[in-house]
């Protein structure tokens, strides 16, 4: 993976040509009177998007289509694959705005089945379904679903399985290898990795699905700009190094958090004590940099965050700096006060551990 990441940042070799690929900003192109030109108009596609799709497809193991946001990628998947009268199955712990799209589809005649217990309910819910959408690990509670078993059940019923892989990225998990038909990723998070980019992508292996999603993007104008594609391509060069450091930091923090009496409900898929570890260890490449746990209350949590020098209270995850969300403030999810999600950054592990220990002590 590291080799793919490093070498997809370079341009196609040319004698005395540039080493680094540069964005192509043109939206208009000379008309090809023989009608064989690969690029005709910027909304239909451009070289920077093509180059980025090559990198993402190599990482995911399929054919990638880039979109101008993660929500654009997920909405294109749902709206292009499910029609009025068909059945969409969605787990209740998928991203809340994804569930809002499902609510809009319900108003347009799509039958929506929401799973509160995937293991128990999926075998029956998938009957007659067109598409099943799952997220694993889930954001922000870090629950794990058995994607191989889910794919088996979905395919036996004649349906398609889509997986939101934003929490893991291709460096943490490859859902297509686990049987998924569609993988959707918000690249504003781990892939972009610098908190300066809004982007998303969908990867499939079926050429018909690839063509369907490309036609959707073409018609609905969801292609990202050349500069955004270049930013993402630049970020991929350091993706493996960033994910390895973030995973190392999450490993170290989990070890110290597990020994603290005031910490409960600790979740990190790479930890042997996690309820989903047995499944995660079979289907994930790395545990990644995202973890969640509960402190005794909201005031305790806020004392912890104010005492930390390295963890910034902020939305999103996957960036160079460690960040935290006070999840109980989110209106769309019910968790006990004091529940927090931490996105481990790329700080030196010893520095981050020392900072968290100091903040935990100060919060007591």
N, C-alpha and C positions, 0 to 999 in steps of 0.2 A: 504493500500500500504506500509506504514512504517513497518508493521509487516512482510510482505513478504520480503522487503528489508533486514531487520535485520536478519531474520532467514535463509535466503538462503546463508549467509556467513558462516554458521556452517556446520560441517561435519555430515554425517549420524551417529546418536548416536550408540555408541558401548561401552561395559563395559570397563572402564579405557582407552578408546580411546581418540584421540585428539579432542578438541573442534572445532578447525578451520580446514576447508578443505584445503588440500595441493595439489599442482599440481603434476601430474604424467608425468614424462619426457620421459618415454620409447616410442620409435617409433616402436619397434619390440616386438612381444608377442610369448609366447610358443604356438606352434601349438596345437590346440584342435582336436584330431583325431576323436572325435565324432561329430565335426562340429556344435557345439552349442555355442561357445564362443561369447560374445557380442562385443569383441574388438579383431581385428586381425592384423591391421596395422594402424600406426598413421595418415596416410593421409585419411583413410576411416572414422576415428572417434576415440575419446579417452575420458577417464572419465572426464577430465577437461572441455572439450567442452560440454559433456552431462550435467554436473552439471550447467554450465552457461546457457545452453539452457532451463533448467528447471526454472531457475529464470526469464529469459527474457520472456518465455512463460507465466508464471504466471502474470507478469506485463502487457503484451500485451493482454492476454486473448486468447491464441492460441498455436500453435505448432511453436517453434522458431528454426531456423537454423542459426548458427553463421558462419561468413566469416572473412577473414583476413583484410578486410577494408570495409568502407561504399560503395566505388565504386565497389568493388568486389560483394557486396550484390546487388547493383542496376543493375550491368551488368549481373549477373546471372539471375535476374528476367526478364530483357528484352530479353536476348539471349535465355533463355530456354522457354519462353512463346510465343514469336513471331517469325514466320517463313516467309521466302520469299513469297511474294504475299499477305500477311496479312496486316492489318492496325493497326498502333500504333498511338494513339492520345497523344500528349504531350503539356502541357501548356508552354507558352513562358517564364514564370517566375519560372520554375523549375531550379534546380542547373545547371550551365552552362556546366559542364562536363557530366551531364546526357544528355543534348541536343547534345553534341558531339557524344555520343554513338548512339543517334538517327540518326545523320548524317551518321555514319558508316553503320547503318542498312539500310538506304536509298540506299546506294551504293551497298548493297547486296540484293536489290529487295523488301524491305519492304516499304510499302506506309506510309509516315509520314505526319500526319496532326498536324500543330502547331496552338494552340489557343492563340490569343492575347486578347480575351475577352471570358472567360470561360462561363459566364452566357448566353451570346448571341449566342455563336458559338457551344457549346457542344451538344445541342439537334440535330443538323444536322451532326456535325462531327462524332458522335458516330455511325452513321448508317454503318453497316458492319464492325465495328472495332473488333479487337481481344482483345486489351488491351488499357486502358486509364491510364496515369500516371499523378498525380497531386501532388503538394506540398502545404501544408497549416499548419501554416503560412509559407510564402515563405522566402527564404534567398537570398538577404539581405533586401528586401524591406518590409517584414512583411505584405504582402497582405493575405487576408483570403478568402477561398473558402468554400461554403456550401457543406460539404462532404456528408451529408445525401441525399440532393437533387441530387448531382452528382451521387451517388451510385444508386439512383432510375432510373435516365436516362440511366446510363450505363447498368444496369441489364435488363431494359426493351428492350434494343437493343441486348441483348445476349452477352455482352462483360464482361470483368473483369476490376475491378478498383484496381489500386495500388496507395498507398499514401506514399510519403516520409515524415516521421514523425520526422526527425532529429532535427528540431527547437524546437519541443515540448517535445520529449521523451515520454515514457509511463506514466510518472508522470504528464504530461501536457495535454495529449490527447490519446484516445484509438480508432484509426480509425476503427478497426474491429467491435467495438460496434456501429459505425456509418454507417456500411454497406460495408466497403472496403473488398476486397477479399485478398489483400496482403498489408502488411505494412513493409516498409524498413526504417532502422534507422542506421545512422552513430554513432557508439558508441565511436568514438574518441572525441565526443563532450560532451554532458550532462551526458550520462550514465557512461562513463569513468571518466570524470570530473576532471582530474588532469593534462591534457596536456602531458601525458606520454605514450599514448596507441593509436594504430591504430587498429580499429576493426569495424565490422558492423554485422547486423543481419536482417533476414527476418522472419516475422511471418505470418502464415496462419491458417485457420481452416479446410480447405479441405485436408483430408489425401492424396489425389492424387497429389495436388499441393506440399505438404510437401515431398512426395516421389520423385517428379520430380526435386525439388530444391536440395534435398540431393544427388540424382544421379548426378546432374550437378556438385555439389561441389566435390564429390568423383572423378569424371572423370577429372575435370579441376584443381584439387589440390589447392582449395581455403580455406582450413580449417586453422584457426589460431593456433598458438602454444599453448601448455599447459600453459606456463607462461603468455602469453597475456590473455588467458581465466581466469587464476587465478587473474590477475590484475583487470580485469573487474568485476569479482565476488566480490573481496575485495571492489571495488568502489561502488557497488550496496548497500552495507551495509549502506552507508551514503547518498544514493541518495535522499531520501525524505527530509532529513534535508538540504541538499545543495540546492535543488530546492525551498524549502520554503524560505530560506534566499535570494536566487537570485530573487525570485518573490517579496519578501518584498522590496528589494533594487530597483528593477525596478518600483515598485509602488511609492516609495518615490521620485525617480528621475523624473518620469513622472509628478508628482505633481508640482515639482519646474520648470521643463522645460516648462510646459504648461503656466506658468505665465511669461515667459521671452519673451520680444518683439523680440529679435534677433533669436529666435527659431521658425522655421516653419516646416510644413510637418511631424509633430510628429506622430509616429506609435508605438503603443504597444497594443496588443489585449486585455489586461485587463483594459484598460482605457475607460471610458464611452464616451470620445470624439473621439475615433478611428473610422474611417469609417467602419471597419469590426466588431465593438464591438457586435452588435446585433446577428450576426452569431456566433462569437467566444464565447459569453456567453452561447450559447446553446450547443456547441459541445466541448468546452475545459474545463478541470478540473481546470487549473491555467493559468494565462497569461504568466508565465515563466520569464526568466531573460534577454531576448533579446529585444532591442528597437532600433529605428532608428529615425533620425531627421536631419534637415538641418540648418546649420549656414550660415551667409551671404556670405561666400566665403572660398576658400581653405586656404588662409593665416590666416583667422580668426579661422578656424578649427584647424590649426596647432599651433596657439598660445594657444588655449584652451588645446590641448593635451600636449603641453610642460609645461603648468602651472600646470597640474594635477600631483599629487604625487601618486595616487592610480590607475589610468587608464593607462594601458600599450598599446601602439600601437602594435598590433600583429594580425596575422591571427588566424582563428578558433574562437570558442566560447564554453561556457559551463564550463569553468574551475573555480578554486577557486579564481583566481585573475580577477578583472575587466579588460576587453580588448576592444579595439576599432579598427575599420577599416575605413580608408579613402576610401569610396566606389568609388569615381570618378576616382581613379587611376586604377581601374579594367578595362581592355580593353573590356571585354565581356558584360558590362552593361552600359547603358547610364543614368546617373543621374547628376543633377546640381552640380557644385563645392561646397564643403562645406557639402555634405551629408555624414553622419556618422552612422555606426552601433555600438552600445555599448552592450557588453555582461557583464551584472552585475555579479560580483563575490560574494564571501561570506564574504566580509568585514563587520564590524559593520555598520549598516545602517546609524547611525548618522555621523560616520567618512566619509563615502562615500558621503553623502549629503553635508557636510561641504566642502569637497574637490572639488566637482563639482561646488558648488556656488563660491568658490574662483577662480577656473579655468575660469568659465564663466565671472566673473568680470574682471579678468586679461586679457582676450582675447578682451575685448571691446576697 
